[in-house]
Amino acid sequence: MDKEQLFQEILMARQRVYAAGKPTPLQKLPIIGYDCEVWAKREDLGPIKAYKWRGAYNAVACLSPEQRAKGIVAASAGNHGQGVARAARKLGCDCIIFMPLSTPEVKQNEVMRHGGDHVQIRLIGDSYDEAGLAAREYCEEVGAVYVHPYNDLATMGGQGTLADEIVMSGEGPFDRVYIAIGGGGLAASVSCWLKRYWPDCKIIGVEGKDQASMKAAIEAGKPVELEYLDVFCDGTAVRKVGENTFKICNELLDEIVTVTNDEVCHAVRRLWETVRAIPEPSGAMGLAAITKDYESGKIKPGEKVLTIVCGANMDFAQLANISRRAGIGSRHRRFLRVPIPEGKGSLVEFLKELPKDVSIVDLQYGRTDSEVQYPVLGLIGTKDDYAAIDALLERRGAKAADVSTEEIVGYRIINYDPDLFTYPLFVNVEFPERAGAFLQFMSHVKGIASLCYFNYEYSGERVGRALVGMEFDSQEDHDKCVTMLKEMVGGDIRDVKPVSEGTLKRLLGE
């Protein structure tokens, strides 16, 4: 296959694809502070909430009635399966979709919704590769037709129709277009079409840091299989790109940018904040790369750049993880392990000195046998904010460690030694989720109490909740604090409740 064959296939696909769905819009993203124009091709607004319906329908429509009668088979992590199911239903044939066992339920349900009585799902293996192997073996056994998700001319031709819509929108030409890469079908077809009409347009492929199979292929001069494949961005988690997609991408892509999962989470949040769209992680990869290139100065003032929001089929449960890992606007999340001298009010005094615009979104702390304690602070701030924190610690003769990627932090494992606690009191504290509210609470009790345990994570609600452990020099101070807490409810503190007896026993190791 060469780019001329692909271009002609895209031309022909335009006659077929729109029997299955309508064109999707382009939308300008109102990103505050950017001196370039950022646009999004909203494939998440298509009939299956992803671009895959285009290639799937074109591939099935190209088959003869006799081929369709043998049965259609596809392997999919979700979106391609929905497209094939939709095509089978519209064209009156039956299909079987092989999917990994770990496929999100939302994608399984959508396959069934689009295919109705024309589709069956078979869950096999732990990865797309295993499901794909099972699908091909089934085709060989029964003579069914396999519809490839990306390395087939007809599939790629269908995907390319979205590039035709970009050209016909009247919003171009664009200086840069960022395209997420899984197997490479979308990147190959879009670059083929756009380079024909806008030869000066730079086409940038975008891959996850630990799923960069196209980058590896280009460096090796041929498709190669990745040893490890990260599946956080599951829609682009392909261990080895196709021969055909590699050939086109190797010729037409100007660059490949890799992005981290945290950068993708930041982009998901930005799409929500700007246009109230919630893409699946793969759908936000292009915007993550735009942010990265803009901050590094690659994108020049006045340039028009475009990303393709290629999908929005995500398991709802994944939102919590994305929210936890995302920054806000130009402010980024970091977890710092900060040395704090042991003693009453030492942590509170440090928190008071933080830059006023820094948001504390997580705090993990348990007292251990050490003169210096090491609470973990989850912060959202700018580069200048973090520089100010470094300067603050330097004045204190200390240095924080960035532990953003440590497993113990991600899994919220808080180490502590309950044998060190004297006259402990554990309470659940509920406070307004605004700057200063909780610090006000701690300022009231710091004269008689020392923190020995703290577990707080921002939830996005109007109220914050923390599990707080305090210890005292005497039972008298303990009882005095209990009375004080009852009197503090209202204003800066909404509620204070003792933990249950069972929870207290577990916390104290009894």
C-alpha positions as CSV (number, residue, x, y, z in Angstrom):
1,M,0.0,0.0,0.0
2,D,1.2,3.5,-0.8
3,K,-0.2,7.0,0.0
4,E,-1.8,7.3,-3.4
5,Q,-3.8,4.1,-2.9
6,L,-4.9,5.3,0.5
7,F,-5.9,8.7,-0.9
8,Q,-8.1,7.1,-3.5
9,E,-9.6,4.8,-0.9
10,I,-10.6,7.9,1.2
11,L,-12.2,9.4,-1.9
12,M,-14.3,6.3,-2.4
13,A,-15.1,5.9,1.3
14,R,-16.9,9.3,1.3
15,Q,-19.7,7.6,-0.7
16,R,-20.2,4.9,1.9
17,V,-19.4,6.2,5.4
18,Y,-22.2,8.8,5.7
19,A,-24.8,6.0,5.5
20,A,-23.7,5.2,9.0
21,G,-23.3,8.6,10.6
22,K,-23.0,12.3,10.2
23,P,-19.9,14.6,10.1
24,T,-18.6,15.7,13.4
25,P,-17.9,19.4,14.3
26,L,-14.7,21.3,14.8
27,Q,-14.7,23.4,17.9
28,K,-12.3,26.2,19.1
29,L,-11.1,25.6,22.6
30,P,-11.1,28.7,24.8
31,I,-7.8,28.1,26.6
32,I,-7.0,31.1,28.7
33,G,-3.5,32.5,28.4
34,Y,-2.7,30.8,25.0
35,D,-1.6,33.1,22.2
36,C,-2.3,30.5,19.6
37,E,-5.6,29.0,18.4
38,V,-6.4,25.5,19.6
39,W,-9.1,23.6,17.8
40,A,-10.6,20.1,18.4
41,K,-12.2,17.7,15.9
42,R,-15.0,16.3,18.1
43,E,-15.1,12.7,17.2
44,D,-16.5,12.1,20.6
45,L,-19.8,13.5,19.3
46,G,-20.0,10.8,16.6
47,P,-22.5,8.0,16.6
48,I,-20.4,5.7,18.7
49,K,-18.6,8.5,20.6
50,A,-15.3,7.7,18.8
51,Y,-14.0,7.8,15.2
52,K,-13.8,4.0,14.7
53,W,-17.3,3.8,13.1
54,R,-15.9,5.3,9.9
55,G,-13.3,2.7,9.1
56,A,-15.5,-0.2,10.4
57,Y,-18.4,0.7,8.2
58,N,-16.3,1.3,5.1
59,A,-14.6,-2.0,5.5
60,V,-17.8,-4.0,6.0
61,A,-19.6,-2.0,3.2
62,C,-16.7,-3.0,0.8
63,L,-17.4,-6.7,1.3
64,S,-19.6,-8.6,-1.1
65,P,-23.0,-10.0,0.1
66,E,-21.4,-13.5,-0.1
67,Q,-18.5,-12.4,2.1
68,R,-20.9,-10.8,4.7
69,A,-22.9,-14.0,4.7
70,K,-19.9,-15.9,6.0
71,G,-19.9,-13.8,9.1
72,I,-17.9,-10.8,10.2
73,V,-15.3,-11.0,12.9
74,A,-13.3,-8.3,14.7
75,A,-11.0,-8.0,17.7
76,S,-11.3,-4.8,19.7
77,A,-10.6,-3.1,23.0
78,G,-13.9,-1.4,22.5
79,N,-14.4,1.3,19.9
80,H,-13.6,-0.7,16.8
81,G,-16.0,-3.4,18.0
82,Q,-18.8,-0.8,18.3
83,G,-18.1,0.4,14.8
84,V,-18.2,-3.2,13.4
85,A,-21.4,-3.9,15.3
86,R,-23.1,-0.8,14.0
87,A,-22.0,-1.7,10.4
88,A,-23.3,-5.3,10.7
89,R,-26.7,-4.1,11.9
90,K,-27.1,-1.5,9.2
91,L,-25.9,-3.9,6.5
92,G,-27.9,-6.8,7.7
93,C,-25.2,-9.3,8.5
94,D,-23.9,-10.9,11.7
95,C,-20.7,-10.3,13.6
96,I,-18.6,-11.6,16.5
97,I,-16.5,-9.2,18.4
98,F,-13.5,-10.7,20.4
99,M,-12.6,-8.5,23.3
100,P,-10.1,-8.8,26.2
101,L,-11.6,-9.9,29.5
102,S,-10.6,-6.5,31.0
103,T,-12.6,-4.5,28.5
104,P,-14.6,-1.8,30.4
105,E,-18.3,-2.7,30.8
106,V,-19.3,0.6,29.1
107,K,-17.7,-0.5,25.9
108,Q,-19.2,-4.0,26.0
109,N,-22.6,-2.5,26.6
110,E,-22.2,-0.1,23.7
111,V,-21.2,-2.9,21.3
112,M,-24.4,-4.7,22.2
113,R,-26.4,-1.6,21.9
114,H,-25.1,-0.8,18.4
115,G,-25.3,-4.4,17.1
116,G,-28.4,-5.6,18.7
117,D,-29.3,-9.1,17.5
118,H,-26.5,-8.9,14.9
119,V,-23.6,-9.1,17.3
120,Q,-22.1,-11.5,19.8
121,I,-19.2,-10.7,22.2
122,R,-16.5,-13.2,23.1
123,L,-14.2,-12.2,26.0
124,I,-10.9,-13.9,25.6
125,G,-7.4,-13.2,27.0
126,D,-6.0,-10.3,29.0
127,S,-5.0,-8.1,26.1
128,Y,-6.0,-6.9,22.7
129,D,-3.3,-9.1,21.2
130,E,-4.7,-12.3,22.7
131,A,-8.2,-11.4,21.6
132,G,-6.9,-10.6,18.1
133,L,-5.1,-14.0,17.9
134,A,-8.3,-15.8,18.9
135,A,-10.4,-13.9,16.4
136,R,-8.0,-14.8,13.5
137,E,-8.0,-18.4,14.5
138,Y,-11.8,-18.5,14.6
139,C,-11.8,-17.0,11.0
140,E,-9.5,-19.7,9.8
141,E,-11.7,-22.4,11.3
142,V,-15.1,-21.2,10.0
143,G,-14.1,-19.1,6.9
144,A,-15.5,-15.8,8.4
145,V,-14.1,-12.4,7.3
146,Y,-11.8,-10.6,9.7
147,V,-12.1,-6.8,9.8
148,H,-8.8,-5.3,10.9
149,P,-9.0,-2.3,13.2
150,Y,-6.2,-0.3,11.6
151,N,-3.9,-2.1,9.1
152,D,-6.4,-2.6,6.3
153,L,-6.8,-0.2,3.3
154,A,-10.6,-0.1,3.6
155,T,-10.5,0.6,7.3
156,M,-7.9,3.3,6.9
157,G,-9.9,4.8,4.0
158,G,-13.0,5.2,6.2
159,Q,-11.0,6.8,9.0
160,G,-9.7,9.3,6.5
161,T,-13.1,10.8,6.0
162,L,-12.7,12.8,9.1
163,A,-9.7,14.5,7.5
164,D,-11.9,15.5,4.6
165,E,-14.3,17.1,7.0
166,I,-11.4,19.1,8.5
167,V,-10.4,20.4,5.1
168,M,-14.1,21.1,4.1
169,S,-14.8,22.9,7.4
170,G,-13.3,26.2,6.2
171,E,-11.4,26.6,9.4
172,G,-8.1,25.6,8.0
173,P,-5.4,25.5,7.0
174,F,-3.9,24.4,10.3
175,D,-0.2,24.8,11.1
176,R,-0.1,21.7,13.3
177,V,-2.3,18.7,13.7
178,Y,-1.8,16.3,16.6
179,I,-3.1,12.7,16.2
180,A,-3.1,10.0,18.8
181,I,-1.5,6.7,17.6
182,G,-2.5,3.2,18.5
183,G,-2.1,0.9,15.6
184,G,-1.5,3.9,13.3
185,G,-4.6,3.8,11.0
186,L,-5.9,7.2,12.0
187,A,-2.5,8.9,11.8
188,A,-1.8,7.4,8.4
189,S,-5.1,8.3,6.8
190,V,-5.3,11.8,8.3
191,S,-1.8,12.7,7.4
192,C,-2.3,11.3,3.8
193,W,-5.3,13.5,3.2
194,L,-4.1,16.7,5.0
195,K,-0.6,16.6,3.4
196,R,-2.3,16.5,0.0
197,Y,-4.3,19.7,0.6
198,W,-2.0,21.5,3.1
199,P,1.5,20.3,2.4
200,D,3.0,22.8,4.9
201,C,0.9,21.5,7.7
202,K,3.0,19.7,10.4
203,I,1.5,16.3,11.4
204,I,2.5,15.2,14.8
205,G,1.8,11.7,16.0
206,V,1.2,11.3,19.8
207,E,1.8,8.2,21.8
208,G,1.8,7.3,25.4
209,K,5.3,7.1,27.0
210,D,5.0,3.4,27.6
211,Q,3.0,2.5,24.5
212,A,5.1,4.2,21.8
213,S,5.0,1.4,19.3
214,M,5.1,3.7,16.2
215,K,8.1,5.6,17.6
216,A,9.9,2.3,18.2
217,A,9.0,1.2,14.6
218,I,10.4,4.4,13.0
219,E,13.6,4.1,15.1
220,A,14.0,0.4,14.1
221,G,13.0,0.9,10.4
222,K,10.2,-1.6,10.8
223,P,7.3,-2.6,13.1
224,V,8.7,-4.0,16.3
225,E,6.9,-5.5,19.3
226,L,7.0,-3.6,22.6
227,E,8.1,-5.7,25.6
228,Y,5.9,-3.7,28.0
229,L,2.7,-2.0,27.2
230,D,0.9,0.5,29.5
231,V,-2.8,0.3,29.1
232,F,-3.9,3.4,31.0
233,C,-4.8,4.9,27.6
234,D,-6.5,1.7,26.5
235,G,-7.8,2.9,23.2
236,T,-4.2,3.3,21.9
237,A,-2.6,0.4,23.7
238,V,-1.2,-1.5,20.7
239,R,2.0,-3.5,21.2
240,K,3.0,-3.5,17.5
241,V,1.8,-1.2,14.7
242,G,0.8,-2.5,11.3
243,E,3.0,-2.8,8.2
244,N,0.8,-0.6,6.2
245,T,0.3,2.1,8.8
246,F,4.0,2.2,9.5
247,K,4.8,2.8,5.9
248,I,2.5,5.8,5.6
249,C,3.4,7.2,9.0
250,N,7.1,6.8,8.5
251,E,6.8,8.9,5.3
252,L,4.3,11.5,6.3
253,L,4.6,12.2,10.0
254,D,6.8,15.2,10.9
255,E,7.3,14.2,14.5
256,I,6.2,11.9,17.3
257,V,5.6,13.3,20.8
258,T,5.2,11.0,23.8
259,V,3.1,12.0,26.8
260,T,2.8,10.7,30.3
261,N,-0.4,9.5,31.9
262,D,-0.4,12.5,34.2
263,E,-0.2,14.8,31.2
264,V,-3.1,13.0,29.7
265,C,-5.1,13.4,32.9
266,H,-4.3,17.1,32.8
267,A,-5.7,17.3,29.3
268,V,-8.9,15.5,30.2
269,R,-9.5,18.0,32.9
270,R,-8.7,20.9,30.5
271,L,-11.3,19.6,28.0
272,W,-13.8,19.4,30.8
273,E,-13.0,22.9,31.9
274,T,-13.2,24.5,28.4
275,V,-16.0,22.7,26.6
276,R,-17.4,20.3,29.2
277,A,-16.2,17.2,27.2
278,I,-15.0,14.2,29.1
279,P,-12.9,12.1,26.6
280,E,-11.4,8.7,27.3
281,P,-7.7,9.0,28.1
282,S,-6.7,8.2,24.4
283,G,-9.0,11.0,23.3
284,A,-7.1,13.6,25.3
285,M,-3.6,12.6,24.1
286,G,-3.5,15.1,21.3
287,L,-4.3,18.0,23.7
288,A,-1.7,16.7,26.1
289,A,0.9,17.0,23.4
290,I,-0.3,20.4,22.4
291,T,0.1,21.6,26.0
292,K,3.6,20.0,26.2
293,D,4.7,21.7,22.9
294,Y,3.2,25.0,23.8
295,E,5.0,25.1,27.2
296,S,8.3,24.2,25.5
297,G,7.9,27.0,22.9
298,K,7.5,24.7,19.9
299,I,4.1,26.2,19.1
300,K,4.5,29.8,18.0
301,P,2.2,32.8,18.7
302,G,-0.6,33.0,16.2
303,E,-0.4,29.4,15.0
304,K,-3.5,27.4,14.5
305,V,-3.3,23.9,15.9
306,L,-5.8,21.0,15.9
307,T,-6.3,17.9,18.0
308,I,-8.6,15.1,17.4
309,V,-10.7,14.1,20.4
310,C,-10.9,10.5,19.1
311,G,-13.0,8.9,21.7
312,A,-15.1,9.2,24.9
313,N,-15.9,5.6,25.9
314,M,-14.5,5.3,29.3
315,D,-15.4,3.3,32.4
316,F,-17.0,5.8,34.8
317,A,-14.8,4.4,37.7
318,Q,-11.7,5.6,35.9
319,L,-12.8,9.2,36.4
320,A,-11.7,9.2,40.0
321,N,-8.2,8.2,39.1
322,I,-8.0,10.8,36.3
323,S,-9.2,13.5,38.6
324,R,-6.7,12.6,41.3
325,R,-3.8,12.8,38.8
326,A,-4.9,15.9,36.9
327,G,-3.7,19.5,37.5
328,I,-5.8,22.7,37.2
329,G,-5.3,25.0,34.2
330,S,-1.6,25.8,34.1
331,R,-1.1,24.4,37.6
332,H,0.3,20.9,38.0
333,R,0.0,18.2,40.6
334,R,3.0,17.0,42.6
335,F,3.5,14.9,45.6
336,L,6.2,16.0,48.0
337,R,7.7,14.2,51.0
338,V,8.5,17.0,53.3
339,P,10.8,16.9,56.4
340,I,9.1,18.4,59.4
341,P,10.6,18.6,62.9
342,E,8.5,16.6,65.5
343,G,6.6,18.8,67.9
344,K,3.3,20.6,68.5
345,G,2.1,22.7,65.5
346,S,5.2,22.1,63.4
347,L,3.2,20.8,60.4
348,V,0.6,23.5,60.7
349,E,3.2,26.2,60.8
350,F,4.8,24.8,57.6
351,L,1.4,24.6,55.8
352,K,0.8,28.3,56.7
353,E,4.0,29.3,55.0
354,L,3.1,27.7,51.6
355,P,2.4,30.0,48.7
356,K,-1.2,31.3,49.0
357,D,-2.2,30.0,45.5
358,V,-1.0,26.4,46.2
359,S,-3.9,23.9,46.6
360,I,-3.4,21.0,49.0
361,V,-5.3,18.1,47.5
362,D,-3.8,15.3,49.5
363,L,-2.1,14.8,52.9
364,Q,-0.7,11.5,54.1
365,Y,1.1,11.3,57.4
366,G,1.8,8.9,60.2
367,R,4.1,9.3,63.1
368,T,7.2,7.1,63.2
369,D,10.2,6.7,65.5
370,S,12.1,9.7,64.2
371,E,12.9,13.2,65.3
372,V,12.0,14.4,61.9
373,Q,8.7,13.4,60.4
374,Y,8.0,13.0,56.6
375,P,4.4,13.8,55.7
376,V,3.4,13.5,52.0
377,L,1.7,16.6,50.6
378,G,-0.3,16.4,47.3
379,L,-0.1,19.9,45.9
380,I,-1.4,21.7,42.8
381,G,0.6,24.7,41.8
382,T,2.7,26.5,39.2
383,K,6.4,26.2,38.5
384,D,6.9,29.4,40.5
385,D,4.9,28.0,43.4
386,Y,7.1,24.9,43.5
387,A,10.2,27.1,43.3
388,A,8.9,29.1,46.3
389,I,8.4,25.9,48.2
390,D,12.0,24.8,47.5
391,A,13.2,28.2,48.7
392,L,11.0,27.9,51.9
393,L,12.6,24.5,52.6
394,E,16.1,25.8,51.9
395,R,15.5,28.5,54.5
396,R,14.6,25.7,56.9
397,G,17.7,23.8,56.0
398,A,15.7,21.0,54.4
399,K,14.8,19.6,51.0
400,A,11.6,17.8,49.8
401,A,11.6,14.7,47.7
402,D,9.3,14.4,44.7
403,V,7.4,11.1,45.3
404,S,4.7,11.6,42.7
405,T,5.4,8.2,41.0
406,E,6.0,6.1,44.2
407,E,3.7,3.2,44.6
408,I,3.4,3.8,48.4
409,V,1.9,7.2,47.7
410,G,-0.4,6.1,44.8
411,Y,-1.8,3.3,46.9
412,R,-2.1,5.6,50.0
413,I,-0.1,3.4,52.3
414,I,0.5,5.4,55.4
415,N,3.2,4.0,57.7
416,Y,2.9,4.8,61.4
417,D,3.8,3.3,64.8
418,P,0.8,3.3,67.2
419,D,3.0,2.4,70.1
420,L,4.5,5.9,69.9
421,F,1.1,7.6,70.4
422,T,0.3,9.0,73.9
423,Y,-3.3,9.6,74.9
424,P,-4.4,9.4,71.3
425,L,-7.6,10.9,69.9
426,F,-8.8,10.0,66.4
427,V,-11.6,12.0,64.8
428,N,-13.3,12.5,61.4
429,V,-13.3,16.2,60.6
430,E,-15.6,17.8,58.0
431,F,-14.8,21.3,56.9
432,P,-15.7,23.7,54.0
433,E,-13.4,23.0,51.0
434,R,-11.8,26.4,50.9
435,A,-8.4,27.8,51.6
436,G,-7.7,28.2,55.3
437,A,-10.7,26.4,56.8
438,F,-8.8,23.3,58.0
439,L,-5.7,25.2,59.0
440,Q,-8.0,27.4,61.2
441,F,-9.1,24.2,63.0
442,M,-5.5,23.0,63.5
443,S,-4.4,26.4,64.8
444,H,-7.0,26.1,67.6
445,V,-5.7,22.8,68.9
446,K,-2.0,23.0,68.1
447,G,-1.2,24.4,71.6
448,I,-2.2,21.1,73.3
449,A,-2.1,18.5,70.5
450,S,0.5,17.0,68.2
451,L,-0.5,15.4,65.0
452,C,0.3,11.7,64.9
453,Y,-1.9,10.7,61.9
454,F,-3.5,12.5,59.0
455,N,-5.4,11.1,56.0
456,Y,-7.0,13.6,53.6
457,E,-7.8,13.5,49.8
458,Y,-9.6,16.2,47.9
459,S,-12.9,14.8,46.5
460,G,-14.2,17.7,44.4
461,E,-17.1,18.3,46.9
462,R,-17.9,21.5,48.6
463,V,-16.7,19.9,51.9
464,G,-13.5,18.3,52.7
465,R,-13.1,15.3,55.1
466,A,-10.0,14.2,56.9
467,L,-9.2,11.4,59.4
468,V,-7.1,13.1,62.0
469,G,-5.1,11.5,64.8
470,M,-3.9,13.7,67.7
471,E,-1.8,12.9,70.7
472,F,-1.5,14.7,74.1
473,D,0.9,15.0,77.0
474,S,-1.8,14.1,79.5
475,Q,-5.4,12.7,79.7
476,E,-6.4,16.2,80.9
477,D,-5.2,17.7,77.6
478,H,-7.0,14.9,75.7
479,D,-10.3,15.6,77.5
480,K,-9.9,19.4,77.1
481,C,-9.5,18.9,73.3
482,V,-12.6,16.8,73.1
483,T,-14.6,19.6,74.8
484,M,-13.0,22.2,72.5
485,L,-13.9,20.2,69.4
486,K,-17.5,20.1,70.4
487,E,-17.5,23.9,70.8
488,M,-15.8,24.4,67.4
489,V,-18.5,22.9,65.2
490,G,-20.0,25.6,62.9
491,G,-18.1,28.3,60.9
492,D,-14.8,26.9,59.8
493,I,-15.7,23.4,61.0
494,R,-18.9,21.7,59.9
495,D,-18.6,18.5,62.0
496,V,-16.2,16.6,64.2
497,K,-17.0,12.9,65.0
498,P,-14.9,10.3,66.9
499,V,-14.0,7.3,64.8
500,S,-15.9,4.1,65.5
501,E,-14.6,1.7,68.1
502,G,-13.7,-0.9,65.5
503,T,-11.7,1.7,63.4
504,L,-9.9,2.9,66.5
505,K,-8.8,-0.6,67.4
506,R,-7.5,-1.2,63.9
507,L,-5.6,2.2,63.9
508,L,-4.0,1.5,67.3
509,G,-3.2,-2.1,66.4
510,E,-5.3,-3.6,69.2
